[in-house]
């Protein structure tokens, strides 16, 4: 797939999404103690050779999602104009990604998590060769998941896990160094299916 092909497919995906709807996790609604916290993540596709999607591993000392693989992102603050602004702000704070280097294509439908967040994924494109500066308070490492892995229908696996006293299946993506699961893995599955549907 060329960078132009990827841009075209991703643009078609966000055009077909329903912002504000929940694409994943509706079954968690009755398990939450209160209304979910609005959050946003930037899903940055790197226009490199090979193409890939950028991920981070959070530091081990954080109160929430410590040590987990995630996209740059976090809560939507009252000062953020929208989910896009929040995702770009968080990416700047977490890995020093200059928002002027991001071509935002749009947003996906929301993803609800068992930890009480309602995440809006913001799809963006970034050029190859950017230097990232992970915040030592938040991010341990920045890495890519190759597009070839994302497009492989046999790559993600469903694994059982108990959440709130209930047994649930969750997605896990293969990586030689990192364990990719939870909302991040679900967003990747959603995107992978949509990208393959355009082949």
Buried (B, 14 or more C-beta within 10 A) or exposed (E): BEBEEBBEBBBBBBEEBEEEEBBBBEEBEEBBEEEBBBBBBBBBBBBBEEBBBBBBBBBEEBEEBEEBBBBBBBBBEEEBEEBBBBBBBBBBBBBBBEBEEBBBBBBBBBBBBBBBBBBBBBBBBBEEEBEBEBBEEBBBBBBBBBBEBBBBEEBBEEEEEEBEEEEBEBBBBBBEEBBBBBBBBBBBBBBBEBBEEEE
